[in-house]
Amino acid sequence: MELISTIWGLLALASFIWVIYDVLTQNKSLTNVMKVVWIIIALLFGIIGAVVYYFIGKKK
């Protein structure tokens, strides 16, 4: 059980770091306010926030 929690935590951390990286370096069309909003969403909701960002916030 401890291993699963550790893996889940690492996945959440990796997804948070990915959203921060993508928002700040790749997604130039977002305003500064929206960048902060997406980072907060990723921080609060972890993997679910990253998935929502991928489908809604990320410009293809």
CHARMM-style PDB file with segment names, atoms N, HN, CA, C and O in Angstrom:
ATOM      1  N   MET     1       0.815  -1.192   0.000  1.00  0.00      PROA
ATOM      2  CA  MET     1       0.000   0.000   0.000  1.00  0.00      PROA
ATOM      3  C   MET     1       0.862   1.260   0.000  1.00  0.00      PROA
ATOM      4  O   MET     1       0.527   2.257  -0.640  1.00  0.00      PROA
ATOM      5  N   GLU     2       1.959   1.199   0.718  1.00  0.00      PROA
ATOM      6  HN  GLU     2       2.231   0.389   1.238  1.00  0.00      PROA
ATOM      7  CA  GLU     2       2.863   2.341   0.773  1.00  0.00      PROA
ATOM      8  C   GLU     2       3.497   2.611  -0.596  1.00  0.00      PROA
ATOM      9  O   GLU     2       3.704   3.763  -0.975  1.00  0.00      PROA
ATOM     10  N   LEU     3       3.799   1.547  -1.325  1.00  0.00      PROA
ATOM     11  HN  LEU     3       3.631   0.611  -1.017  1.00  0.00      PROA
ATOM     12  CA  LEU     3       4.384   1.694  -2.656  1.00  0.00      PROA
ATOM     13  C   LEU     3       3.411   2.372  -3.605  1.00  0.00      PROA
ATOM     14  O   LEU     3       3.809   3.215  -4.408  1.00  0.00      PROA
ATOM     15  N   ILE     4       2.150   2.012  -3.518  1.00  0.00      PROA
ATOM     16  HN  ILE     4       1.826   1.327  -2.865  1.00  0.00      PROA
ATOM     17  CA  ILE     4       1.133   2.618  -4.385  1.00  0.00      PROA
ATOM     18  C   ILE     4       1.000   4.103  -4.086  1.00  0.00      PROA
ATOM     19  O   ILE     4       0.871   4.909  -5.007  1.00  0.00      PROA
ATOM     20  N   SER     5       1.029   4.470  -2.826  1.00  0.00      PROA
ATOM     21  HN  SER     5       1.135   3.815  -2.078  1.00  0.00      PROA
ATOM     22  CA  SER     5       0.953   5.879  -2.442  1.00  0.00      PROA
ATOM     23  C   SER     5       2.158   6.653  -2.960  1.00  0.00      PROA
ATOM     24  O   SER     5       2.025   7.787  -3.419  1.00  0.00      PROA
ATOM     25  N   THR     6       3.317   6.044  -2.886  1.00  0.00      PROA
ATOM     26  HN  THR     6       3.425   5.122  -2.513  1.00  0.00      PROA
ATOM     27  CA  THR     6       4.532   6.691  -3.377  1.00  0.00      PROA
ATOM     28  C   THR     6       4.469   6.890  -4.885  1.00  0.00      PROA
ATOM     29  O   THR     6       4.794   7.966  -5.386  1.00  0.00      PROA
ATOM     30  N   ILE     7       4.055   5.869  -5.598  1.00  0.00      PROA
ATOM     31  HN  ILE     7       3.791   4.995  -5.191  1.00  0.00      PROA
ATOM     32  CA  ILE     7       3.938   5.966  -7.060  1.00  0.00      PROA
ATOM     33  C   ILE     7       2.915   7.024  -7.442  1.00  0.00      PROA
ATOM     34  O   ILE     7       3.156   7.835  -8.336  1.00  0.00      PROA
ATOM     35  N   TRP     8       1.760   7.015  -6.755  1.00  0.00      PROA
ATOM     36  HN  TRP     8       1.564   6.357  -6.028  1.00  0.00      PROA
ATOM     37  CA  TRP     8       0.718   8.001  -7.046  1.00  0.00      PROA
ATOM     38  C   TRP     8       1.243   9.417  -6.778  1.00  0.00      PROA
ATOM     39  O   TRP     8       0.974  10.327  -7.562  1.00  0.00      PROA
ATOM     40  N   GLY     9       1.970   9.611  -5.709  1.00  0.00      PROA
ATOM     41  HN  GLY     9       2.189   8.871  -5.073  1.00  0.00      PROA
ATOM     42  CA  GLY     9       2.540  10.909  -5.397  1.00  0.00      PROA
ATOM     43  C   GLY     9       3.554  11.373  -6.434  1.00  0.00      PROA
ATOM     44  O   GLY     9       3.584  12.546  -6.804  1.00  0.00      PROA
ATOM     45  N   LEU    10       4.381  10.445  -6.898  1.00  0.00      PROA
ATOM     46  HN  LEU    10       4.357   9.492  -6.598  1.00  0.00      PROA
ATOM     47  CA  LEU    10       5.356  10.792  -7.943  1.00  0.00      PROA
ATOM     48  C   LEU    10       4.667  11.139  -9.257  1.00  0.00      PROA
ATOM     49  O   LEU    10       5.100  12.049  -9.963  1.00  0.00      PROA
ATOM     50  N   LEU    11       3.598  10.420  -9.591  1.00  0.00      PROA
ATOM     51  HN  LEU    11       3.246   9.680  -9.017  1.00  0.00      PROA
ATOM     52  CA  LEU    11       2.835  10.738 -10.806  1.00  0.00      PROA
ATOM     53  C   LEU    11       2.176  12.109 -10.696  1.00  0.00      PROA
ATOM     54  O   LEU    11       2.161  12.878 -11.658  1.00  0.00      PROA
ATOM     55  N   ALA    12       1.637  12.409  -9.530  1.00  0.00      PROA
ATOM     56  HN  ALA    12       1.649  11.785  -8.749  1.00  0.00      PROA
ATOM     57  CA  ALA    12       1.019  13.721  -9.317  1.00  0.00      PROA
ATOM     58  C   ALA    12       2.063  14.831  -9.424  1.00  0.00      PROA
ATOM     59  O   ALA    12       1.800  15.871 -10.029  1.00  0.00      PROA
ATOM     60  N   LEU    13       3.237  14.621  -8.848  1.00  0.00      PROA
ATOM     61  HN  LEU    13       3.451  13.777  -8.357  1.00  0.00      PROA
ATOM     62  CA  LEU    13       4.316  15.605  -8.935  1.00  0.00      PROA
ATOM     63  C   LEU    13       4.776  15.795 -10.378  1.00  0.00      PROA
ATOM     64  O   LEU    13       4.976  16.924 -10.827  1.00  0.00      PROA
ATOM     65  N   ALA    14       4.941  14.696 -11.094  1.00  0.00      PROA
ATOM     66  HN  ALA    14       4.779  13.780 -10.729  1.00  0.00      PROA
ATOM     67  CA  ALA    14       5.366  14.777 -12.493  1.00  0.00      PROA
ATOM     68  C   ALA    14       4.325  15.506 -13.342  1.00  0.00      PROA
ATOM     69  O   ALA    14       4.686  16.303 -14.207  1.00  0.00      PROA
ATOM     70  N   SER    15       3.045  15.242 -13.106  1.00  0.00      PROA
ATOM     71  HN  SER    15       2.752  14.594 -12.402  1.00  0.00      PROA
ATOM     72  CA  SER    15       2.006  15.918 -13.878  1.00  0.00      PROA
ATOM     73  C   SER    15       1.981  17.406 -13.562  1.00  0.00      PROA
ATOM     74  O   SER    15       1.764  18.223 -14.457  1.00  0.00      PROA
ATOM     75  N   PHE    16       2.200  17.768 -12.302  1.00  0.00      PROA
ATOM     76  HN  PHE    16       2.376  17.104 -11.575  1.00  0.00      PROA
ATOM     77  CA  PHE    16       2.254  19.172 -11.917  1.00  0.00      PROA
ATOM     78  C   PHE    16       3.430  19.880 -12.593  1.00  0.00      PROA
ATOM     79  O   PHE    16       3.276  20.982 -13.120  1.00  0.00      PROA
ATOM     80  N   ILE    17       4.587  19.252 -12.576  1.00  0.00      PROA
ATOM     81  HN  ILE    17       4.712  18.357 -12.148  1.00  0.00      PROA
ATOM     82  CA  ILE    17       5.766  19.833 -13.219  1.00  0.00      PROA
ATOM     83  C   ILE    17       5.545  19.971 -14.720  1.00  0.00      PROA
ATOM     84  O   ILE    17       5.948  20.972 -15.311  1.00  0.00      PROA
ATOM     85  N   TRP    18       4.902  18.969 -15.353  1.00  0.00      PROA
ATOM     86  HN  TRP    18       4.574  18.155 -14.872  1.00  0.00      PROA
ATOM     87  CA  TRP    18       4.627  19.031 -16.787  1.00  0.00      PROA
ATOM     88  C   TRP    18       3.709  20.205 -17.115  1.00  0.00      PROA
ATOM     89  O   TRP    18       3.953  20.926 -18.083  1.00  0.00      PROA
ATOM     90  N   VAL    19       2.653  20.407 -16.318  1.00  0.00      PROA
ATOM     91  HN  VAL    19       2.455  19.822 -15.532  1.00  0.00      PROA
ATOM     92  CA  VAL    19       1.728  21.520 -16.572  1.00  0.00      PROA
ATOM     93  C   VAL    19       2.456  22.846 -16.428  1.00  0.00      PROA
ATOM     94  O   VAL    19       2.279  23.734 -17.262  1.00  0.00      PROA
ATOM     95  N   ILE    20       3.269  23.000 -15.391  1.00  0.00      PROA
ATOM     96  HN  ILE    20       3.412  22.279 -14.714  1.00  0.00      PROA
ATOM     97  CA  ILE    20       4.020  24.247 -15.218  1.00  0.00      PROA
ATOM     98  C   ILE    20       4.936  24.485 -16.420  1.00  0.00      PROA
ATOM     99  O   ILE    20       4.968  25.585 -16.973  1.00  0.00      PROA
ATOM    100  N   TYR    21       5.667  23.468 -16.816  1.00  0.00      PROA
ATOM    101  HN  TYR    21       5.642  22.575 -16.367  1.00  0.00      PROA
ATOM    102  CA  TYR    21       6.569  23.600 -17.964  1.00  0.00      PROA
ATOM    103  C   TYR    21       5.805  23.980 -19.225  1.00  0.00      PROA
ATOM    104  O   TYR    21       6.192  24.909 -19.935  1.00  0.00      PROA
ATOM    105  N   ASP    22       4.721  23.264 -19.505  1.00  0.00      PROA
ATOM    106  HN  ASP    22       4.407  22.509 -18.929  1.00  0.00      PROA
ATOM    107  CA  ASP    22       3.968  23.504 -20.731  1.00  0.00      PROA
ATOM    108  C   ASP    22       3.315  24.884 -20.719  1.00  0.00      PROA
ATOM    109  O   ASP    22       3.338  25.591 -21.727  1.00  0.00      PROA
ATOM    110  N   VAL    23       2.739  25.266 -19.592  1.00  0.00      PROA
ATOM    111  HN  VAL    23       2.720  24.692 -18.773  1.00  0.00      PROA
ATOM    112  CA  VAL    23       2.075  26.567 -19.501  1.00  0.00      PROA
ATOM    113  C   VAL    23       3.083  27.700 -19.694  1.00  0.00      PROA
ATOM    114  O   VAL    23       2.799  28.665 -20.403  1.00  0.00      PROA
ATOM    115  N   LEU    24       4.243  27.593 -19.076  1.00  0.00      PROA
ATOM    116  HN  LEU    24       4.474  26.809 -18.499  1.00  0.00      PROA
ATOM    117  CA  LEU    24       5.195  28.699 -19.112  1.00  0.00      PROA
ATOM    118  C   LEU    24       6.047  28.743 -20.375  1.00  0.00      PROA
ATOM    119  O   LEU    24       6.499  29.820 -20.764  1.00  0.00      PROA
ATOM    120  N   THR    25       6.278  27.609 -21.023  1.00  0.00      PROA
ATOM    121  HN  THR    25       5.912  26.735 -20.707  1.00  0.00      PROA
ATOM    122  CA  THR    25       7.185  27.624 -22.166  1.00  0.00      PROA
ATOM    123  C   THR    25       6.520  27.335 -23.508  1.00  0.00      PROA
ATOM    124  O   THR    25       6.951  27.868 -24.530  1.00  0.00      PROA
ATOM    125  N   GLN    26       5.496  26.514 -23.527  1.00  0.00      PROA
ATOM    126  HN  GLN    26       5.146  26.081 -22.696  1.00  0.00      PROA
ATOM    127  CA  GLN    26       4.930  26.077 -24.795  1.00  0.00      PROA
ATOM    128  C   GLN    26       3.641  26.797 -25.181  1.00  0.00      PROA
ATOM    129  O   GLN    26       3.404  27.041 -26.364  1.00  0.00      PROA
ATOM    130  N   ASN    27       2.818  27.133 -24.217  1.00  0.00      PROA
ATOM    131  HN  ASN    27       3.011  26.934 -23.256  1.00  0.00      PROA
ATOM    132  CA  ASN    27       1.501  27.685 -24.490  1.00  0.00      PROA
ATOM    133  C   ASN    27       1.548  29.209 -24.412  1.00  0.00      PROA
ATOM    134  O   ASN    27       1.110  29.801 -23.426  1.00  0.00      PROA
ATOM    135  N   LYS    28       2.075  29.830 -25.446  1.00  0.00      PROA
ATOM    136  HN  LYS    28       2.431  29.349 -26.247  1.00  0.00      PROA
ATOM    137  CA  LYS    28       2.272  31.285 -25.471  1.00  0.00      PROA
ATOM    138  C   LYS    28       0.965  32.049 -25.640  1.00  0.00      PROA
ATOM    139  O   LYS    28       0.921  33.249 -25.368  1.00  0.00      PROA
ATOM    140  N   SER    29      -0.104  31.384 -26.082  1.00  0.00      PROA
ATOM    141  HN  SER    29      -0.069  30.409 -26.302  1.00  0.00      PROA
ATOM    142  CA  SER    29      -1.359  32.081 -26.344  1.00  0.00      PROA
ATOM    143  C   SER    29      -2.139  32.407 -25.068  1.00  0.00      PROA
ATOM    144  O   SER    29      -3.078  33.202 -25.113  1.00  0.00      PROA
ATOM    145  N   LEU    30      -1.771  31.812 -23.943  1.00  0.00      PROA
ATOM    146  HN  LEU    30      -1.008  31.167 -23.907  1.00  0.00      PROA
ATOM    147  CA  LEU    30      -2.476  32.078 -22.696  1.00  0.00      PROA
ATOM    148  C   LEU    30      -2.045  33.422 -22.104  1.00  0.00      PROA
ATOM    149  O   LEU    30      -0.884  33.820 -22.200  1.00  0.00      PROA
ATOM    150  N   THR    31      -3.011  34.108 -21.489  1.00  0.00      PROA
ATOM    151  HN  THR    31      -3.954  33.785 -21.411  1.00  0.00      PROA
ATOM    152  CA  THR    31      -2.671  35.327 -20.764  1.00  0.00      PROA
ATOM    153  C   THR    31      -1.979  34.933 -19.456  1.00  0.00      PROA
ATOM    154  O   THR    31      -2.034  33.776 -19.041  1.00  0.00      PROA
ATOM    155  N   ASN    32      -1.340  35.889 -18.825  1.00  0.00      PROA
ATOM    156  HN  ASN    32      -1.296  36.829 -19.162  1.00  0.00      PROA
ATOM    157  CA  ASN    32      -0.657  35.607 -17.561  1.00  0.00      PROA
ATOM    158  C   ASN    32      -1.626  35.128 -16.492  1.00  0.00      PROA
ATOM    159  O   ASN    32      -1.296  34.253 -15.691  1.00  0.00      PROA
ATOM    160  N   VAL    33      -2.822  35.706 -16.482  1.00  0.00      PROA
ATOM    161  HN  VAL    33      -3.090  36.417 -17.133  1.00  0.00      PROA
ATOM    162  CA  VAL    33      -3.830  35.295 -15.499  1.00  0.00      PROA
ATOM    163  C   VAL    33      -4.217  33.838 -15.720  1.00  0.00      PROA
ATOM    164  O   VAL    33      -4.323  33.075 -14.760  1.00  0.00      PROA
ATOM    165  N   MET    34      -4.427  33.444 -16.968  1.00  0.00      PROA
ATOM    166  HN  MET    34      -4.341  34.063 -17.748  1.00  0.00      PROA
ATOM    167  CA  MET    34      -4.804  32.059 -17.255  1.00  0.00      PROA
ATOM    168  C   MET    34      -3.664  31.091 -16.954  1.00  0.00      PROA
ATOM    169  O   MET    34      -3.906  29.951 -16.558  1.00  0.00      PROA
ATOM    170  N   LYS    35      -2.439  31.535 -17.138  1.00  0.00      PROA
ATOM    171  HN  LYS    35      -2.243  32.461 -17.460  1.00  0.00      PROA
ATOM    172  CA  LYS    35      -1.296  30.693 -16.778  1.00  0.00      PROA
ATOM    173  C   LYS    35      -1.306  30.397 -15.286  1.00  0.00      PROA
ATOM    174  O   LYS    35      -1.100  29.258 -14.868  1.00  0.00      PROA
ATOM    175  N   VAL    36      -1.548  31.431 -14.486  1.00  0.00      PROA
ATOM    176  HN  VAL    36      -1.715  32.357 -14.826  1.00  0.00      PROA
ATOM    177  CA  VAL    36      -1.605  31.250 -13.033  1.00  0.00      PROA
ATOM    178  C   VAL    36      -2.773  30.340 -12.662  1.00  0.00      PROA
ATOM    179  O   VAL    36      -2.638  29.479 -11.793  1.00  0.00      PROA
ATOM    180  N   VAL    37      -3.914  30.527 -13.315  1.00  0.00      PROA
ATOM    181  HN  VAL    37      -4.024  31.227 -14.021  1.00  0.00      PROA
ATOM    182  CA  VAL    37      -5.085  29.694 -13.030  1.00  0.00      PROA
ATOM    183  C   VAL    37      -4.775  28.230 -13.320  1.00  0.00      PROA
ATOM    184  O   VAL    37      -5.094  27.367 -12.502  1.00  0.00      PROA
ATOM    185  N   TRP    38      -4.163  27.929 -14.461  1.00  0.00      PROA
ATOM    186  HN  TRP    38      -3.903  28.630 -15.125  1.00  0.00      PROA
ATOM    187  CA  TRP    38      -3.853  26.533 -14.795  1.00  0.00      PROA
ATOM    188  C   TRP    38      -2.838  25.935 -13.822  1.00  0.00      PROA
ATOM    189  O   TRP    38      -2.944  24.761 -13.468  1.00  0.00      PROA
ATOM    190  N   ILE    39      -1.871  26.715 -13.394  1.00  0.00      PROA
ATOM    191  HN  ILE    39      -1.785  27.668 -13.683  1.00  0.00      PROA
ATOM    192  CA  ILE    39      -0.890  26.208 -12.433  1.00  0.00      PROA
ATOM    193  C   ILE    39      -1.563  25.904 -11.095  1.00  0.00      PROA
ATOM    194  O   ILE    39      -1.266  24.888 -10.467  1.00  0.00      PROA
ATOM    195  N   ILE    40      -2.461  26.776 -10.662  1.00  0.00      PROA
ATOM    196  HN  ILE    40      -2.702  27.602 -11.172  1.00  0.00      PROA
ATOM    197  CA  ILE    40      -3.187  26.522  -9.406  1.00  0.00      PROA
ATOM    198  C   ILE    40      -4.070  25.290  -9.531  1.00  0.00      PROA
ATOM    199  O   ILE    40      -4.136  24.483  -8.604  1.00  0.00      PROA
ATOM    200  N   ILE    41      -4.751  25.132 -10.666  1.00  0.00      PROA
ATOM    201  HN  ILE    41      -4.697  25.788 -11.419  1.00  0.00      PROA
ATOM    202  CA  ILE    41      -5.582  23.946 -10.887  1.00  0.00      PROA
ATOM    203  C   ILE    41      -4.726  22.686 -10.828  1.00  0.00      PROA
ATOM    204  O   ILE    41      -5.115  21.696 -10.209  1.00  0.00      PROA
ATOM    205  N   ALA    42      -3.573  22.721 -11.464  1.00  0.00      PROA
ATOM    206  HN  ALA    42      -3.256  23.525 -11.967  1.00  0.00      PROA
ATOM    207  CA  ALA    42      -2.685  21.553 -11.445  1.00  0.00      PROA
ATOM    208  C   ALA    42      -2.183  21.264 -10.037  1.00  0.00      PROA
ATOM    209  O   ALA    42      -2.043  20.103  -9.654  1.00  0.00      PROA
ATOM    210  N   LEU    43      -1.916  22.301  -9.272  1.00  0.00      PROA
ATOM    211  HN  LEU    43      -2.030  23.244  -9.583  1.00  0.00      PROA
ATOM    212  CA  LEU    43      -1.446  22.124  -7.903  1.00  0.00      PROA
ATOM    213  C   LEU    43      -2.537  21.518  -7.016  1.00  0.00      PROA
ATOM    214  O   LEU    43      -2.271  20.616  -6.221  1.00  0.00      PROA
ATOM    215  N   LEU    44      -3.740  22.013  -7.157  1.00  0.00      PROA
ATOM    216  HN  LEU    44      -3.956  22.745  -7.802  1.00  0.00      PROA
ATOM    217  CA  LEU    44      -4.836  21.547  -6.297  1.00  0.00      PROA
ATOM    218  C   LEU    44      -5.373  20.173  -6.683  1.00  0.00      PROA
ATOM    219  O   LEU    44      -5.735  19.379  -5.815  1.00  0.00      PROA
ATOM    220  N   PHE    45      -5.427  19.891  -7.988  1.00  0.00      PROA
ATOM    221  HN  PHE    45      -5.133  20.536  -8.694  1.00  0.00      PROA
ATOM    222  CA  PHE    45      -6.082  18.671  -8.440  1.00  0.00      PROA
ATOM    223  C   PHE    45      -5.134  17.615  -9.007  1.00  0.00      PROA
ATOM    224  O   PHE    45      -5.584  16.544  -9.413  1.00  0.00      PROA
ATOM    225  N   GLY    46      -3.841  17.897  -9.041  1.00  0.00      PROA
ATOM    226  HN  GLY    46      -3.476  18.768  -8.712  1.00  0.00      PROA
ATOM    227  CA  GLY    46      -2.843  16.905  -9.435  1.00  0.00      PROA
ATOM    228  C   GLY    46      -3.058  16.337 -10.822  1.00  0.00      PROA
ATOM    229  O   GLY    46      -3.132  17.076 -11.804  1.00  0.00      PROA
ATOM    230  N   ILE    47      -3.156  15.032 -10.897  1.00  0.00      PROA
ATOM    231  HN  ILE    47      -3.095  14.432 -10.100  1.00  0.00      PROA
ATOM    232  CA  ILE    47      -3.270  14.332 -12.177  1.00  0.00      PROA
ATOM    233  C   ILE    47      -4.551  14.722 -12.900  1.00  0.00      PROA
ATOM    234  O   ILE    47      -4.540  14.899 -14.118  1.00  0.00      PROA
ATOM    235  N   ILE    48      -5.645  14.859 -12.177  1.00  0.00      PROA
ATOM    236  HN  ILE    48      -5.654  14.716 -11.188  1.00  0.00      PROA
ATOM    237  CA  ILE    48      -6.913  15.245 -12.811  1.00  0.00      PROA
ATOM    238  C   ILE    48      -6.785  16.641 -13.415  1.00  0.00      PROA
ATOM    239  O   ILE    48      -7.279  16.882 -14.516  1.00  0.00      PROA
ATOM    240  N   GLY    49      -6.141  17.548 -12.724  1.00  0.00      PROA
ATOM    241  HN  GLY    49      -5.739  17.352 -11.829  1.00  0.00      PROA
ATOM    242  CA  GLY    49      -5.911  18.887 -13.251  1.00  0.00      PROA
ATOM    243  C   GLY    49      -5.057  18.866 -14.509  1.00  0.00      PROA
ATOM    244  O   GLY    49      -5.309  19.629 -15.442  1.00  0.00      PROA
ATOM    245  N   ALA    50      -4.051  18.000 -14.546  1.00  0.00      PROA
ATOM    246  HN  ALA    50      -3.846  17.380 -13.788  1.00  0.00      PROA
ATOM    247  CA  ALA    50      -3.203  17.884 -15.733  1.00  0.00      PROA
ATOM    248  C   ALA    50      -3.989  17.321 -16.917  1.00  0.00      PROA
ATOM    249  O   ALA    50      -3.803  17.757 -18.053  1.00  0.00      PROA
ATOM    250  N   VAL    51      -4.861  16.358 -16.651  1.00  0.00      PROA
ATOM    251  HN  VAL    51      -5.012  16.004 -15.728  1.00  0.00      PROA
ATOM    252  CA  VAL    51      -5.679  15.788 -17.723  1.00  0.00      PROA
ATOM    253  C   VAL    51      -6.640  16.844 -18.271  1.00  0.00      PROA
ATOM    254  O   VAL    51      -6.810  16.962 -19.485  1.00  0.00      PROA
ATOM    255  N   VAL    52      -7.262  17.604 -17.379  1.00  0.00      PROA
ATOM    256  HN  VAL    52      -7.123  17.508 -16.394  1.00  0.00      PROA
ATOM    257  CA  VAL    52      -8.169  18.673 -17.817  1.00  0.00      PROA
ATOM    258  C   VAL    52      -7.400  19.703 -18.631  1.00  0.00      PROA
ATOM    259  O   VAL    52      -7.887  20.158 -19.666  1.00  0.00      PROA
ATOM    260  N   TYR    53      -6.215  20.077 -18.182  1.00  0.00      PROA
ATOM    261  HN  TYR    53      -5.820  19.708 -17.341  1.00  0.00      PROA
ATOM    262  CA  TYR    53      -5.387  21.024 -18.944  1.00  0.00      PROA
ATOM    263  C   TYR    53      -5.069  20.466 -20.326  1.00  0.00      PROA
ATOM    264  O   TYR    53      -5.132  21.192 -21.318  1.00  0.00      PROA
ATOM    265  N   TYR    54      -4.730  19.193 -20.397  1.00  0.00      PROA
ATOM    266  HN  TYR    54      -4.678  18.603 -19.591  1.00  0.00      PROA
ATOM    267  CA  TYR    54      -4.362  18.597 -21.675  1.00  0.00      PROA
ATOM    268  C   TYR    54      -5.513  18.677 -22.680  1.00  0.00      PROA
ATOM    269  O   TYR    54      -5.298  18.970 -23.855  1.00  0.00      PROA
ATOM    270  N   PHE    55      -6.727  18.415 -22.213  1.00  0.00      PROA
ATOM    271  HN  PHE    55      -6.902  18.176 -21.258  1.00  0.00      PROA
ATOM    272  CA  PHE    55      -7.869  18.393 -23.133  1.00  0.00      PROA
ATOM    273  C   PHE    55      -8.518  19.761 -23.339  1.00  0.00      PROA
ATOM    274  O   PHE    55      -9.124  19.989 -24.386  1.00  0.00      PROA
ATOM    275  N   ILE    56      -8.414  20.665 -22.389  1.00  0.00      PROA
ATOM    276  HN  ILE    56      -7.922  20.480 -21.538  1.00  0.00      PROA
ATOM    277  CA  ILE    56      -9.097  21.951 -22.498  1.00  0.00      PROA
ATOM    278  C   ILE    56      -8.132  23.119 -22.708  1.00  0.00      PROA
ATOM    279  O   ILE    56      -8.365  23.959 -23.578  1.00  0.00      PROA
ATOM    280  N   GLY    57      -7.073  23.184 -21.938  1.00  0.00      PROA
ATOM    281  HN  GLY    57      -6.884  22.502 -21.231  1.00  0.00      PROA
ATOM    282  CA  GLY    57      -6.219  24.358 -21.940  1.00  0.00      PROA
ATOM    283  C   GLY    57      -5.080  24.333 -22.926  1.00  0.00      PROA
ATOM    284  O   GLY    57      -4.619  25.388 -23.360  1.00  0.00      PROA
ATOM    285  N   LYS    58      -4.616  23.164 -23.288  1.00  0.00      PROA
ATOM    286  HN  LYS    58      -4.991  22.307 -22.935  1.00  0.00      PROA
ATOM    287  CA  LYS    58      -3.455  23.037 -24.172  1.00  0.00      PROA
ATOM    288  C   LYS    58      -3.874  23.327 -25.604  1.00  0.00      PROA
ATOM    289  O   LYS    58      -4.827  22.742 -26.118  1.00  0.00      PROA
ATOM    290  N   LYS    59      -3.156  24.226 -26.230  1.00  0.00      PROA
ATOM    291  HN  LYS    59      -2.382  24.701 -25.812  1.00  0.00      PROA
ATOM    292  CA  LYS    59      -3.424  24.539 -27.637  1.00  0.00      PROA
ATOM    293  C   LYS    59      -2.644  23.569 -28.518  1.00  0.00      PROA
ATOM    294  O   LYS    59      -1.442  23.377 -28.340  1.00  0.00      PROA
ATOM    295  N   LYS    60      -3.322  22.985 -29.434  1.00  0.00      PROA
ATOM    296  HN  LYS    60      -4.299  23.141 -29.579  1.00  0.00      PROA
ATOM    297  CA  LYS    60      -2.712  21.981 -30.315  1.00  0.00      PROA
ATOM    298  C   LYS    60      -1.978  22.640 -31.469  1.00  0.00      PROA
ATOM    299  OT1 LYS    60      -1.404  21.949 -32.311  1.00  0.00      PROA
TER     300      LYS     60
END
